[in-house]
Amino acid sequence: MRKQIELLALAGSVGLLLGALAFEYIGGMAPCALCIWQRWPHVVALLGAGALVTGHPLFALIGAAGAATSGGIGVYHTGVERGWWPGPASCSAGGDLSSMTPEELLAQIMAAPVVRCDEVPWEMLGLSMASWNVVASFGIAGLWLISLRLRRANEA
Protein backbone atom coordinates (compact mmCIF):
# COMPACT_ATOMS: atom_id res chain seq x y z
CA MET A 1 0.00 0.00 0.00
CA ARG A 2 2.86 2.39 0.84
CA LYS A 3 4.47 1.97 -2.57
CA GLN A 4 1.17 2.63 -4.34
CA ILE A 5 0.74 5.86 -2.36
CA GLU A 6 4.29 6.92 -3.22
CA LEU A 7 3.67 6.15 -6.89
CA LEU A 8 0.49 8.24 -6.74
CA ALA A 9 2.41 11.13 -5.17
CA LEU A 10 5.07 10.91 -7.88
CA ALA A 11 2.40 10.74 -10.56
CA GLY A 12 0.80 13.85 -9.06
CA SER A 13 4.00 15.88 -9.35
CA VAL A 14 4.66 14.57 -12.86
CA GLY A 15 1.06 15.35 -13.81
CA LEU A 16 1.27 18.91 -12.53
CA LEU A 17 4.52 19.51 -14.37
CA LEU A 18 3.19 18.00 -17.60
CA GLY A 19 -0.04 19.98 -17.25
CA ALA A 20 1.88 23.23 -16.81
CA LEU A 21 4.03 22.44 -19.84
CA ALA A 22 0.94 21.55 -21.88
CA PHE A 23 -0.73 24.86 -21.02
CA GLU A 24 2.48 26.61 -22.04
CA TYR A 25 3.50 24.75 -25.19
CA ILE A 26 0.21 23.37 -26.50
CA GLY A 27 -2.18 25.99 -25.16
CA GLY A 28 0.14 28.92 -25.83
CA MET A 29 -0.27 30.28 -22.30
CA ALA A 30 3.09 31.73 -21.28
CA PRO A 31 3.82 31.37 -17.55
CA CYS A 32 4.59 34.26 -15.24
CA ALA A 33 7.56 34.23 -12.87
CA LEU A 34 5.50 32.83 -9.97
CA CYS A 35 4.19 30.05 -12.21
CA ILE A 36 7.77 29.04 -12.95
CA TRP A 37 8.65 29.21 -9.25
CA GLN A 38 5.83 26.73 -8.52
CA ARG A 39 7.29 24.19 -10.96
CA TRP A 40 10.77 23.79 -9.48
CA PRO A 41 9.71 22.31 -6.12
CA HIS A 42 7.84 19.58 -8.01
CA VAL A 43 11.07 18.74 -9.81
CA VAL A 44 12.61 18.37 -6.34
CA ALA A 45 9.60 16.29 -5.24
CA LEU A 46 10.45 13.81 -7.97
CA LEU A 47 13.48 12.87 -5.85
CA GLY A 48 10.88 11.08 -3.75
CA ALA A 49 11.29 8.26 -6.27
CA GLY A 50 14.33 7.36 -4.22
CA ALA A 51 11.94 6.13 -1.52
CA LEU A 52 10.68 3.51 -3.93
CA VAL A 53 14.16 2.50 -5.04
CA THR A 54 16.06 2.60 -1.73
CA GLY A 55 13.26 2.45 0.79
CA HIS A 56 14.90 5.29 2.73
CA PRO A 57 12.36 7.62 4.39
CA LEU A 58 14.47 10.71 3.67
CA PHE A 59 13.35 10.60 0.04
CA ALA A 60 9.70 10.64 1.08
CA LEU A 61 10.43 13.68 3.26
CA ILE A 62 12.06 15.38 0.26
CA GLY A 63 8.98 14.58 -1.83
CA ALA A 64 6.69 16.02 0.84
CA ALA A 65 8.83 19.13 1.28
CA GLY A 66 8.98 19.77 -2.47
CA ALA A 67 5.24 19.44 -2.95
CA ALA A 68 4.47 21.54 0.15
CA THR A 69 6.88 24.25 -1.03
CA SER A 70 5.09 24.44 -4.37
CA GLY A 71 1.80 24.68 -2.50
CA GLY A 72 3.15 27.53 -0.39
CA ILE A 73 4.29 29.43 -3.46
CA GLY A 74 0.85 28.77 -4.93
CA VAL A 75 -0.79 30.35 -1.85
CA TYR A 76 1.40 33.42 -2.33
CA HIS A 77 0.59 33.53 -6.06
CA THR A 78 -3.14 33.18 -5.37
CA GLY A 79 -2.94 36.10 -2.95
CA VAL A 80 -1.19 38.20 -5.59
CA GLU A 81 -3.85 37.30 -8.16
CA ARG A 82 -6.68 38.20 -5.79
CA GLY A 83 -5.04 41.45 -4.65
CA TRP A 84 -4.60 40.29 -1.04
CA TRP A 85 -0.95 41.37 -1.08
CA PRO A 86 1.49 42.78 -3.61
CA GLY A 87 3.48 40.51 -5.84
CA PRO A 88 7.03 40.80 -7.04
CA ALA A 89 7.64 44.13 -8.75
CA SER A 90 9.06 42.24 -11.72
CA CYS A 91 5.70 40.75 -12.69
CA SER A 92 2.92 42.69 -10.98
CA ALA A 93 1.17 45.97 -11.52
CA GLY A 94 1.42 48.71 -9.00
CA GLY A 95 3.05 51.95 -8.14
CA ASP A 96 2.06 55.52 -8.77
CA LEU A 97 2.50 56.35 -12.42
CA SER A 98 1.40 59.98 -12.10
CA SER A 99 4.83 61.14 -10.91
CA MET A 100 6.65 59.55 -13.85
CA THR A 101 7.80 61.41 -16.92
CA PRO A 102 6.65 60.03 -20.27
CA GLU A 103 10.20 58.79 -20.91
CA GLU A 104 10.31 56.96 -17.54
CA LEU A 105 6.89 55.46 -18.18
CA LEU A 106 7.92 54.27 -21.64
CA ALA A 107 11.13 52.78 -20.22
CA GLN A 108 9.12 50.92 -17.56
CA ILE A 109 6.66 49.62 -20.14
CA MET A 110 9.44 48.44 -22.44
CA ALA A 111 11.24 46.68 -19.56
CA ALA A 112 8.08 45.06 -18.19
CA PRO A 113 7.60 41.32 -18.61
CA VAL A 114 4.94 40.14 -21.02
CA VAL A 115 3.16 37.94 -18.48
CA ARG A 116 1.88 39.45 -15.24
CA CYS A 117 1.63 37.54 -11.96
CA ASP A 118 -1.40 39.47 -10.74
CA GLU A 119 -3.74 38.48 -13.57
CA VAL A 120 -5.62 35.20 -13.86
CA PRO A 121 -5.31 33.91 -17.42
CA TRP A 122 -7.37 30.74 -16.79
CA GLU A 123 -9.66 29.45 -14.10
CA MET A 124 -11.95 26.52 -13.44
CA LEU A 125 -14.70 26.42 -10.81
CA GLY A 126 -13.60 29.84 -9.60
CA LEU A 127 -10.00 28.78 -8.93
CA SER A 128 -6.97 29.87 -10.91
CA MET A 129 -4.16 27.55 -11.93
CA ALA A 130 -2.17 28.81 -8.94
CA SER A 131 -5.07 27.92 -6.63
CA TRP A 132 -5.43 24.46 -8.17
CA ASN A 133 -1.72 23.98 -7.67
CA VAL A 134 -2.22 24.72 -3.97
CA VAL A 135 -4.91 22.05 -3.67
CA ALA A 136 -2.96 19.45 -5.65
CA SER A 137 0.44 20.19 -4.09
CA PHE A 138 -0.77 19.98 -0.51
CA GLY A 139 -2.62 16.78 -1.42
CA ILE A 140 0.59 15.34 -2.86
CA ALA A 141 2.53 16.38 0.25
CA GLY A 142 -0.14 14.62 2.31
CA LEU A 143 0.35 11.44 0.29
CA TRP A 144 4.08 11.52 1.03
CA LEU A 145 3.35 11.97 4.74
CA ILE A 146 0.88 9.08 4.69
CA SER A 147 3.57 6.90 3.11
CA LEU A 148 5.93 7.84 5.94
CA ARG A 149 3.31 6.95 8.52
CA LEU A 150 2.69 3.59 6.85
CA ARG A 151 6.44 2.98 6.78
CA ARG A 152 6.66 3.59 10.53
CA ALA A 153 3.63 1.39 11.20
CA ASN A 154 5.27 -1.45 9.26
CA GLU A 155 8.52 -1.03 11.18
CA ALA A 156 6.79 -1.22 14.57
C-alpha positions in Angstrom: 0.0 0.0 0.0 2.9 2.4 0.8 4.5 2.0 -2.6 1.2 2.6 -4.3 0.7 5.9 -2.4 4.3 6.9 -3.2 3.7 6.2 -6.9 0.5 8.2 -6.7 2.4 11.1 -5.2 5.1 10.9 -7.9 2.4 10.7 -10.6 0.8 13.8 -9.1 4.0 15.9 -9.4 4.7 14.6 -12.9 1.1 15.3 -13.8 1.3 18.9 -12.5 4.5 19.5 -14.4 3.2 18.0 -17.6 0.0 20.0 -17.2 1.9 23.2 -16.8 4.0 22.4 -19.8 0.9 21.5 -21.9 -0.7 24.9 -21.0 2.5 26.6 -22.0 3.5 24.7 -25.2 0.2 23.4 -26.5 -2.2 26.0 -25.2 0.1 28.9 -25.8 -0.3 30.3 -22.3 3.1 31.7 -21.3 3.8 31.4 -17.5 4.6 34.3 -15.2 7.6 34.2 -12.9 5.5 32.8 -10.0 4.2 30.1 -12.2 7.8 29.0 -13.0 8.6 29.2 -9.2 5.8 26.7 -8.5 7.3 24.2 -11.0 10.8 23.8 -9.5 9.7 22.3 -6.1 7.8 19.6 -8.0 11.1 18.7 -9.8 12.6 18.4 -6.3 9.6 16.3 -5.2 10.5 13.8 -8.0 13.5 12.9 -5.9 10.9 11.1 -3.8 11.3 8.3 -6.3 14.3 7.4 -4.2 11.9 6.1 -1.5 10.7 3.5 -3.9 14.2 2.5 -5.0 16.1 2.6 -1.7 13.3 2.5 0.8 14.9 5.3 2.7 12.4 7.6 4.4 14.5 10.7 3.7 13.4 10.6 0.0 9.7 10.6 1.1 10.4 13.7 3.3 12.1 15.4 0.3 9.0 14.6 -1.8 6.7 16.0 0.8 8.8 19.1 1.3 9.0 19.8 -2.5 5.2 19.4 -2.9 4.5 21.5 0.1 6.9 24.3 -1.0 5.1 24.4 -4.4 1.8 24.7 -2.5 3.2 27.5 -0.4 4.3 29.4 -3.5 0.8 28.8 -4.9 -0.8 30.4 -1.8 1.4 33.4 -2.3 0.6 33.5 -6.1 -3.1 33.2 -5.4 -2.9 36.1 -3.0 -1.2 38.2 -5.6 -3.9 37.3 -8.2 -6.7 38.2 -5.8 -5.0 41.4 -4.7 -4.6 40.3 -1.0 -0.9 41.4 -1.1 1.5 42.8 -3.6 3.5 40.5 -5.8 7.0 40.8 -7.0 7.6 44.1 -8.8 9.1 42.2 -11.7 5.7 40.7 -12.7 2.9 42.7 -11.0 1.2 46.0 -11.5 1.4 48.7 -9.0 3.1 51.9 -8.1 2.1 55.5 -8.8 2.5 56.3 -12.4 1.4 60.0 -12.1 4.8 61.1 -10.9 6.7 59.6 -13.9 7.8 61.4 -16.9 6.6 60.0 -20.3 10.2 58.8 -20.9 10.3 57.0 -17.5 6.9 55.5 -18.2 7.9 54.3 -21.6 11.1 52.8 -20.2 9.1 50.9 -17.6 6.7 49.6 -20.1 9.4 48.4 -22.4 11.2 46.7 -19.6 8.1 45.1 -18.2 7.6 41.3 -18.6 4.9 40.1 -21.0 3.2 37.9 -18.5 1.9 39.4 -15.2 1.6 37.5 -12.0 -1.4 39.5 -10.7 -3.7 38.5 -13.6 -5.6 35.2 -13.9 -5.3 33.9 -17.4 -7.4 30.7 -16.8 -9.7 29.4 -14.1 -11.9 26.5 -13.4 -14.7 26.4 -10.8 -13.6 29.8 -9.6 -10.0 28.8 -8.9 -7.0 29.9 -10.9 -4.2 27.6 -11.9 -2.2 28.8 -8.9 -5.1 27.9 -6.6 -5.4 24.5 -8.2 -1.7 24.0 -7.7 -2.2 24.7 -4.0 -4.9 22.0 -3.7 -3.0 19.5 -5.6 0.4 20.2 -4.1 -0.8 20.0 -0.5 -2.6 16.8 -1.4 0.6 15.3 -2.9 2.5 16.4 0.2 -0.1 14.6 2.3 0.3 11.4 0.3 4.1 11.5 1.0 3.4 12.0 4.7 0.9 9.1 4.7 3.6 6.9 3.1 5.9 7.8 5.9 3.3 7.0 8.5 2.7 3.6 6.8 6.4 3.0 6.8 6.7 3.6 10.5 3.6 1.4 11.2 5.3 -1.4 9.3 8.5 -1.0 11.2 6.8 -1.2 14.6 
